Structures are given as structure tokens and as C-alpha cells.
Amino acid sequence: MVSSSEAAARFKNLLSPLQIGNFTVRNRLLSTAHGTGMGSMGLPSPRMRDYWLSKAKGGIGLIITQADNVDPSGGRGGGGIQLWREEIIPPLRQISAALHDAGAKFVLQMNHSGRSTYGGWMALEPVWSASAVQSPYEYNNETPFEMRVKDIRDVVKAYGSAARRAQAGGVDGVEVHAAHDYLFQQFMSPKSNKRTDDYGGSEDNRLRFLHEALDAVRAEVTDDFCVGIRINGDEDNEEGLTIDDMERIIQKITARHKIDYVSVSGGSSGRNVIIPVNIVPPGQYVPLAARIKQVVDVPVFCVGGITDPVMAEGILEQHQADMVGMTRAHIADPEIGNKVREGRLDEIRACIRCMEGCLNSPVGMSCVVNPSVGREAETELTPAPVKKKVMVIGGGIAGMQAAWAAAMRGHEVSLYEKDSQLGGQLLTSAKAPARAEMAEPARYFTRQFQLLEVPVHLEVTADEELVGRENPDVIIVATGGVAQWPPIEGIEDGKAEGVNVYLARDVVDGKVEVTGDKVIVYSLDYGMEPLSAADFLVDRGKEVEILSPYPHIGQVVERLMMRPMMLSRLTDRGVKISILTGIKAVRNGQIIVNNFPPFGSKEWPVEGVKDLVISAGSEANDALWRSLEGKGREVIPVGEAQAPRLLFRSALEGFLAGQRL
């Protein structure tokens, strides 16, 4: 921890104000547009207000809404604000006032998703685009309806009307979304625009739709109202727009229109790298913003998996951008602004860029390190009316969250962990290539327990005798899960004749060493474990093939960013992936595989491979809590101690167990 004056000097750029159009933001911290799923029947909701307000109170400079659609043809679902409805104005005005009272500025992003519309097929309506070029996205891989000129004019009008409603709702500005393979980019890019009329062909024709929409927006708002634009710096694919193209295009746009800022992102058109996950270095799109900054005279925003305020300060100091998007970072910790200003850097809950809760949650937005996100009202940590003695057994994500939440409420908490440090399976994940950030929660909670004076007992295996001595009022058991051995003929007690057999998590954890040059990774688990194990082995020079008996691999891994990027990484590194292929047996020193029933019964030996790594998920380590239950104390099992589940679910369950005491 450093003093506030030292922090002000160290972060002189990040903490300095910035003029954007007709308003001034208090610092250069930005939360860019991202899906929240918190709309209520298309209207701004109290959950949206609470979510954004937590960031405003936390000291952020500027908040931008999710990509809100201007017209039903751009999608009705997704939990956003339906900008074609007059009813949005009163609740939007209330939210704007609340954020302003907390010191933040508030911009609404206007969008039409085009062929990237999530809900088109569910609504029995075709998705729209510049041309009938098939969408590259898994979630909506259909060929769109080529918009007529009439449709284009209707959408142009919709943008103007949406901007009018936004200003009436008290926001500080609007941002026109022209990136990420949404409708405007679909018109701008020669990869997706094959039209032969006035809206296709030449670059100027492909820009015509966007120009008309920006004209319509300006015609419906006051002259001093802020209008920004979000663009891709580079599409990063063949036939797509490059940074050289975008430098030229943005100059055409800013020359014709009063644009108050440019937000520069990247990725789209099937590459699915819009949000750089933790297998990609942070700051990926900063160089694109730096290029755009050289050719415009308005503030430029940058993004790209930036989670560290020190990195953000460096970007500003080097004049690569004027404002830094730290969007997922503010999901993980909405108080980054206050903590930076007060010099409490060691208290920041850093985003681990796993995408598990913010993009992969079927129960609304969540976060591995901040499970209260999106549930701010119902998860407030108020002082407990009755103080209890709480014993938490297990220092993985569920146990750490439970101990922290209970301690924040004022309970007397102690934490017991059998290993030499906190973190559980997070520490194993962090040993996989490019995933060191997965260990960050262990650092954060270790520091929090120091500040909260929570005793942490390491290298202690808790049992009934220890519980009896400690005599707690409540026992939260977070003993996690243990790796499963699947039933495979020829493998007994983890051993097989003539073949070396290993568990994937033991390999990544460094508990065992794979000796052969060729390795089979058998994926019976739909998560990251088999993918990380394959990546780990390739790093050590192994020739790797992943076998899965199922039609998919990594099915529960976040599907828009993490899974395609991880699978692309593995295939680029030479990993062979074979689906619908199971392991029948290990016989006579050979691995026998088969076409998994009901897809066939053929079986054959794998030649030249004597090393088999198995990933079959977890089973609950539940013996302790079951032995304690019904003996006069409150016993609460959480996380994988109760049943295997994704990381963010364990985190949420642990947090709620502590918060509800």
C-alpha cells in the first residue's frame, strides 16, 4: 500500500480528467459496452442500475451500456434496452441521475446486430445483413436476408429516433457501434458486403449506410450532445478491413461528422477474439488504438484484456490512447478507481480473464472473483446481527469466498487448508501455459485474510477430532473434488500393463512426468482440463492427440471466446483432435480405441503410443461433511465438495454460504 499522494504521482495520467465533447470525465478509467443480460422486458432495470452504480461509486470515469439494439430487426433478446420504445426514457433518466450523483459519466451504445443477432432464428425471423453471406458464428450460423434499400432507410431512421430517446433519458452521449461484425461493419467490410448497388462495391459506397445513420443521429440530438463511434482497428482475417483501411475510413468519418471520440477494438468475422482471454497477452488491441490516435483529433479509447492499472498508466503515458477500457477488470472489482486513488493496489480483485461467469453463466452475469456482480442488492455484506464462530475447511475458490464473505459480516472465521498454500485447483490451472492469471484469487484472498485478521491454517487436514476441539457454531466444508478414474478394461488402480497411465491434473500440477514422446489425452471431461493438459504436454515437446467419445470437446468452456481460441491454439500447435473416438481397453501393451457407440463398433490399436493421460472430471470429496452432518452443528457443504461444477458456480455458492450466515 502507498499513500494517496504517492498514488496521485504514480498514476498522474490515469487519474487525470479528460474532456470528451461537452462533458469532463474525472479519470481515464472506462467500462466499455458489454452484455449484462439485466434488462427487464427490454427496459432499463433496477439490476442494471445497481450494477452500473457499483462502478460509479467505485470511482470509474465513464460507463457505457451494453450494445442496445435500435430496431426489432436487430434482435429483441439478450437482456438489453430496446431503444425503439418510448417507455425506456423514465427508467433511463433515473439511472442516469444515480450515476451522475456518484460522479460517473454515462454513455449509451446504439447497435444493430445484423447477421450476428442472437435471437433471430428463435423469433422465426431472418437475420439481416448487407449481403447473403453466411454468418461465421456458432451461435447463429445462418445465411442472412440481404437488406433492401427500404430496410436500410428504416434502420437509419431508427438510429436517429434511438438517439433522441437516449438524450431524453439523461445520458451524456451515445456511441454508434460499428465494430465486432455487427451491421455497420458488415456493410463496411468487403468480406461481408457483396452488394452491387449504392451501398456496395467501392469503399465510399460501403460507408454510405454509416454516414446516413450518423447524419440521422446528429439531426435528432442537440449540437452539444456527445456522439462517439466504436470501430475495429483490424478485422484480422483475409479479405477483411486492415488497420491501413481503418485509418483511412476513420478520417473520412471524422471529416464529415462531428464525432466526439473513437473507441478502437478488434476481432470479428469468426475469429472470436473480441475479448482477449487469459491465453492471449493483455493489451492486444492497444497498438491499433495508437495508430488511430495518430490520424484523428478527438479522444481515442483502447481495449484489450487490460486488467492492471500500472499497464493502463503506461498506455496513457506513451500516448497510445486517451482512455483505457478495463471492462472485465471492473466486473471483477468495481472499486478499482477508488483503490488506485487511495494507493490500495494490493486490494484490487484482479480479473483472471477466464470468461466463466461474465460470458458463460446461464444464471445471469457472475464472476469467479466477484460473485456478487449482477446481484448487488441481494448480496450486500451487512454486519451480522449475531456473531458466530465459523470454521471453513478447504482453501479453494469456494472456501476462500465463504471465509471472506463471513468475515466481512463480522463473524469469527478460521480457515483450514491441507496444502501449503491457498488456491486449490486454481493453482493447478495456473501451471498450464499462458494461464498464470488463474492463481490471482489466491493472492487476493491471502491479502484479504491478513487485513481481516482471519487465521489461515495451512498444511492441516481437518477431521472430526479437530472440529470437536475447535467447537465452531458453523462448519463450511469446501474440500473440493478429486479426479475420477473412468472404468476402462485393463486399467486397475491407475495402472495398466505396458502403458503409462496418468491423471491430467497430476500432469499439469507437476506431480507426475510423462516420459514418452507421443501422448494420448483422453477427454471425458467437457471443461478446460483436457485442453490445458494437451497444451502443457506440447510445451514439453510431446506429440499429442486428444480423443473424445463425444461429438464435441470443451463443451462447457465459454463458447464465444475461450473455446474457439483454445482449440485454435491447440491445432496451431499441432495437436490432433479426434471426436467420436473412445478408449475401449488397454490390452497387451496397446491402447485400443473404438468408434463410440451408437456411432459404430469398429476398434483398432493406437500404434507407437505408450502414454495415456486421462481427464474424466471430478467426484465430490464429501466424506468429511457427511460424517459431520446431524451431530449438533450447522454443516454447509459448498462447491465441488457437494457436487462437481464449474468454477464460477463454486465461487458463487461459497460466497452465498458466507453471506447468508
N, C-alpha and C positions, 0 to 999 in steps of 0.2 A: 504494500500500500504506500502511495505517495500523497503528499499534501495537495490541496486544491490548487494552490499557486503553481506547484510543480507540474500538475496535470495541465493547467492552462498553457504553460510554456511548451510542454511536450506535445500537446495537441492543438497548437495555435491555429492550424488550418481547419481541422475537423470541428472545432468548437466556435469558429468564426461565423458570423451571419452572412447571408447571401441574398442579394436582390434578384427576384425572379418575376419578371413582368411588373405588376403593380403591388406585389407584396414581398416581405422580407422573411426568410426563414431564420430561426435562431441559431442553427448549426447546419453542418453538411451531411447529417445522418438522414438516410432516406429508406423508407419501406416502399418498394415498387409494387405494382399491381400483381396480385396473386389470388388464386381461388380460395375462398373461405368456406363455401357451402353453407353460409349462415343466413341467407335470405329467407324471408317468410312469405311464401306465395308471391315471390317477385318483388317484395317491398323491403326497404331497409328495416332491419330488425333490432331489438334490444341486444341480441347476442353480437351483432356486428358492432353496435355502439360500444359495448363493453370490451370487445377485442381491440378495436382501434383506440379506445380511450386508455387502455393499459399502456399502449405505446406512447400516447401523448403525455400521460402522467410520468412515464419513464424517461422523458427528456428528448424524444426524437424531434427532428426539424420538420419533416414533410412525410405525410401518409398519402398513398394513392390507393384507391379502391381496387377491387378485382376487375377483370375485363367484363364490364357490364354491356349487354347487348342492346343495340338501339332499335331493333326490329324483331318481331317474332321469327322471321325467316333466318335469323342468326342464332336461334336457339332460345328455348323458353326455360330450360332446366339449368342445372349447375349451381343453384343457390345464390345467383347474383341478383342484381337490381334490374328490373325490366324497365328500361328507360323510355319506352313508348307510352307509359302510363302516367297520367297526371297525379295519381294518388301517391307517387313517390315523394312529392315535394314536401309535405309536412314532416314525415319522419326523417327525411334527409336534412331538413332545416334544423331539427332537434339535435341530430348527430353532429352537424357542422358546428353548432353553438357549443356543444360539450367539448369538442376537440379544440376549438379556439380558446375556450376558458382554460384549458390545460396547457396552452402555449404552442400547439402544433398547427401547421397549415394542412389543408385537406384538398386534394385534387381527385376528381372522378375520371376514371378511364372509360372511354366510349369505344365500343367494338362491334364488329360483325364477324362471326367466326367463319363464314363461308363453308367450304368443304370440311373444315375442321370442327364443325358443330358436333357437339357430343350427342345431342338428343334427336337429331333429325330422323333417324330410322325408327326410333321409339314413337315419334309423333306421326309416323306414316307419311311424312313429308320428305321430298328430296332435299338434299343439301345443295346450296348454291355455290357457284364459283364463276371465275372468268371464262373457263372452258370446261369441257367434259373430260378433264384429266383426273384419273383416279387418285383419291387421297392415299398417301403412303402410310397412314396411321392405323395401327392395330385396332384402336377403339372405334374407328369409323372408316373402314377400308372400302368405301363405295365410290362409284363414279357420279360426280355431281351433275346437277342441272345447269346448263350454260345460260347465264342470265341474259334476258332481253334488255334492250335499251330502256324500256319502260321500268323494268325491275331496278336497273341502276339508278334511274331518276328517283324512284320511290325511296331507295336507301339513302341517296343524297339528302333528300328532304327529311328523312328520319334522323340523320345526324344533326341537322340544324335544330329540329324540334327537341332532340335529346339535350343539346347544349343549352337551350332556353330553360328547360326544366332543371338542369343541373345548377345554373346560376340562380334560379328561383329557390333552389334548395340550400343556398347559402355556402356552397363550396367555393374555394378560392380559385379554382380553374378546372379545365378539362384537358385530358390527354387523349389524343387520337391514336389508336393502336394500329400501327402499320407494319407490324413485325410478326414473327413466330408462325408464319404460314397461315395467318388469318386473311380475311377477304382482301384487304388493300394490298398485302404482299402478293397474294395470288394474282392480282391484276398487274402489279409492278414487275413480277418475275417472268422472264421468258420461258422458264421451265414449266410454269403452270398456265400461262396466258398464250393461247394459240389462236386468238381471235383475228379476224381479217377486217373488222370494221374500225370506227374511230377510237375504239378502246383497246386495240391490239396492234401488234406489229412494231412500230418504232417505239423508242423509249418515251418520247413525249406523249404518244397515244396511250401507252400503258400507264402513264401517270395521270391521265385526264380524270379518271374517276376520283382519285385522291384530291386533286386540285378542286374539283367541283364540290366535294364534301367539305373541304376546308373553307371554301367560299361560303357555303351554306351555314357553317358553324359561326363564322365571323358576322354574318348577316343577322343572326338571331341573338347575339350577346352584345353587351356594351363594349365600346372601344378599348376600355382599360382592363377587361376581363382576360385572365391568363389562358392561353391556348398553347399546349405543348404537343409534342409528337414523339411516339416511340417507334424506332426503326431497328432493323437488323443491320449490324455493321457488315455482315457477310453471311450468305446462306450456307456456305461450306458444303457445296455439292456441285457436281458437274451441271452445266447449263444455268446454274443459279446466279444470283447477283453477288458480286465480289465487293470488297472494300473500295476498290477503284471506282466501281459503278456507283456505290453509295455516296462517296464523296461528291461525285458529280450530281447525283439526284438530290441530295440534301441541299446543295447550293441552289438548285432550281426551285426547290420548295420554299426555302427561306427568302429567296429573292422575290417571289410572288406573294407570299403570305406573311402576316405578322405572327411569327412563331416565337414564343417566349422562352422555350427551352427544347433541347433534343435529348431524349433518353436512348442510349445505344445499348442494344442487346445483341444476341446472336443465336444461331442454331434454328433449325426448322426442316421442313420438307423431308421428313422421315428419319433424319439423323438423331432426333430426340435428345439434343444436348442443350436445350434451352436453359436448364438449371444444372450447372456442373455439380455432380455428386462427388462423394469423397474418394473415388478412384481417379479423379481428374484434379490437377493442381488448381488452387483458387486463383481468381483474377484472370480467367481465361479470356474474357472479352474486354478487358481494360485497354489493350493496345488498339482495339477498334475504336473505342471512345476517344482515345488520344488522337487518332487520325482524323476523326470527325471534328474534334475541337480545333484543329488547325484550319478548317475551312468555313467555320461559322462564327458569328459574333454574339451568340447567346449562350447561356449556361448549358453545359453538357453533363449528363448524368451517366455513370458507369455501373455495371453489374458484373456478376460472375463468380458466385460462391465465395464472396468475401465475408469472413466471419471475425477477423481480427482488427480492432481499431488501430493498431500500430500499422498494419498494412494499409488501411484506409488513409491514415495520415500521410504515408509515403506517396500514395497515388496523388493526393492533393498537392503535396509539396513539389512533386515533379510535374505539376500542371498537366496531368493526363486527363483530368476531369475536374468539374466544379462541385459535384455532389456524388456521394458514394452510396449505392444501393447495398444495404446489408439486410435483406428481407428475411431470409430464413434465420439469420442471426437474431433478429428482433422477435421472431416466433419463439426461439429458444429462451431469449431473455429480453423482454420489452423494456427493461431498465438500463440498457446499455448507455444511453445518453447521460443519465444521472451518475452512473458508476464511473464513466470516463471523466466526467467533470469533477467528481469528488476524489479521483485517484484510486478507486477501488477495482483496479483491473483484475486482481486475483479473485474477485467475487462474481465475475461475469460467467454466466452459464453458456459456454460456447456451443454453438450448433455443430453437430458431428456430421452433417450432410448425408445422413442415411436415408432420408425421404420416407421413413417408416410411418410417421404419424401425420406429417403435413400433406403428403400426397397419397399415402397408401391406406388411409384409415376409412373403413366403411361406416364408422360411427361418428363422422364429423371430424373436424381438424383436431389433431392431437400432436404431441411431441414427446420423444423419448426423454429429453432432459427437462421439459416443462409440460407435464400432463394437464395442467390447469388451463392451457391455452384453448380458447373457444368455449370454456366453461367458467369464465372468470367469476361470475356472480355466485354460482353454487359451490365453488371450490375455494372461497376466500378462507384464509387461515387466521381465524379469530382466536383469542385466548380461550382455552378450555375452561368451563365452569368448575369442573372437578379435576384436579391434577392426579394422574395415575403413574404408577411405576410400570414402564413399558420395556420389555426385553425383545429385541429384534435379533433373530437368528438367521444369518446369511447376508453377505455384503455384495450381492449382485445388484442389478438395477432396481428390482422390486424392493429388496431390503433397504437399500440406500434411500430410495424415495420415501418409504414408510417411516424410517427413522427420522429423516429430515422434517417431514410434514408433522409428525408427532411432536418433535422438539420445538418446531416453530409455534405450536399451540401451547407450549409451556409444560408438557409432560416431562417426567424424569425418564430419559431414554438411555439405554445402553445397547450397543451393537456388537455382535459376536460373529467372527468370520474365521473359518477353518484354515484359509490360506494366509500367506504372508502379506497380502495387500488387498484392498477393496477392489471390486470391479467384476468379479465372476467371469462369465463368458464374454463380456466386453473386452477383457484383456486378451482373450484368445483371438477374437475378431481383429483386434488392433495389430496382431502379428502377421496378418495377411498383407500382401503387397499393396501399398498405396492406401491403407486403411488405418493409419496410426491414430487418426482423429477419434476412432471408436473408444479409445481409452480416456478421453477427456472427462466424461462424467465421474470417473474415479477421482481425478484430480480435484474437480469442483466440490464433490461431496466431502472429500477428505478435509479440504479447507473449511467448508461449512461446519463440519463437526467440531473443528478446532474453535471456531467462533461461537458456536452454540454450546460448547463445553459438553459435548456428547462423548462419553467414554467409548472408545473403539478397541475391542479385544481381538487382536489378530492371532492366528495360529492356535485358535481354541475351537475344539469340536464340541459343540453344545450337546448335552444329553439330558435325560430326565433328572439325573442327580444334580447337575449344575442348575437346572431350572428350580429344583427344590431348594437349593442353597440361596439362590438369588431372590426367590419368593416374589415374582412380579405380579401385578394385577392383570396385565395383558401380555400375551406372547404372540408376536407376529413372526410366523415361520416362513422364511424365504430361502429355503435350502436348494432351490433351483431344480434342474432336471439333470439326468445322467444319460449319456449316449446309449442308444439302443443297438443291440446286435440282432439283425434280422435272421430268421430261420433259413439257412442255406445248407443244402446237403454237402457234407464234407467239412464243414466248419464247426468245431466244437470248442467252447470256451475261448473263442477268439483265435484259434489256431487251425491250420489246415496242412495236410501233408504235401510238401513240395512247393507251396505257395506262401509268401509272406502276407499276412493279413493285418491291417491297421484300421483304427477308427480315424475318421477325417479330423475331428477336433484335436486328437492327440498328435496328429502330424503337424497341424498348424501351430499348436501350442509348444511344439518342440520336445514333447515327451518321448517321441519315438522318431527314428530316422529311416526313411525309405532308402533302401540300398540299391535297387535296380535302376536301370536307365529308362525302362518302359513301364508305365503305370496305368492301371485301370482305376478310375474313380467311379464307384457305383453309387448313383444318386437315387435314393429312395426318399429323400427329403426335398421338399419344394422350395426351401429357403436359400440363403446365401452360402451355407456351409460347404456344399459340394463344389460350388463355383470358386469360392475362396481357396479351397484345398487344391483344386486344379491350378489356379493362379500361383499359389505358393510353390507347387511342385515344378511348374515351368520355370519359375525364378531360379530353381536349383538345377536347371539343365535337363529336366526329365521330359520324355516324350509321353504325352498324356492323352488318353481317350476317356471321355465321360460317357457312361452307359446309363440310360434311364428306361425303366419298363413302361413309362407313361408317355402320352402323346406330347407332353411339354416338359420343360426343365425350368427351374426357378420360378414356378408359377405364382408363389406368394411374394416374390420380390417385387418391389414397386415397379409397375409396368410401363410407365411413360418415360422414365429417365434411367433408373438404376439397372433394370433388367436388360434393355437393349444395349446400353453402354457396356455392361459387364460381359454380355455374350459377344459383343463386337470385339471387346478387348481380348477375350479368350481365343476367338477364332483368328484374330490378327496375330496372335502369339503361337498359332499352330495347334491349338487344342482341337481334337476331333470330337464331335458331339453326335452320339447315336441314340435316337429315341426309339421307343417300342422294342427295346432290347434289354432283356433281363438276364440275370445270372442264375442258371439252373443248378449248378453244383460246382464243387472243386473235386476233381477226380484224377488220380494218377499224376498229380503234379500239374494239372492243367485247369484253367478256368473255362468252364463250359457255359456258353451263353445260348439264349434262345429268343425267337420272336415271341414276345409276351402274349399269352392267351388273352382275349379271344382272337388275336390278330395272326395266329399261325402257331405251328408246333415244331418248326424246324429248329434244331440245335446244332451247335458246332463249337470246337475248341478255339480259344484265342492263342495264336502261336507267338511264342517268344516273350510272353509276359509272365513274370513270377511275383509281381507285387500288386496287391489289391487293397485299395483304400475305400472304406465303406462309410457312407453318410446316410443314416436311417432315422435322423431326428432324435428327439429326447423322449424319455418317460419320466413321470413325476418322481422326484425324490421325496416321498411323502411319509416315510416310516416314522419320523420324529413327531410330526404334528398329529398323526393318527394315534400314536401312543400317549400323547398328552391330552387329547380330547376327552372330555367327560370326567375330568379329575379335579373339578372345582375352580379352574381358572379359565378366563376367556382366551381361546386359542383361535388365531386368524391365519389360515394359510393364504399366501399370495404368490403370484407369478407361477413359474413352472413347478413349484412345489405342489401346486394344486392340479395343474394340467399343462401340457406343453402349449405354448402360444407365441405369437410374435413379440418382439422386444417392446414395442410401444404399448402393447396390452399389459405386459408385466409391469412396466413403468406406471401406467395409469392405475392398475389395481393396487400396487404398493402405495402410491400417493394417497389414494382414496382411503385405504386402510388406516393410514396415519392421520389423515384429515378428519375422519369421522369419529375418532376417539373422543 
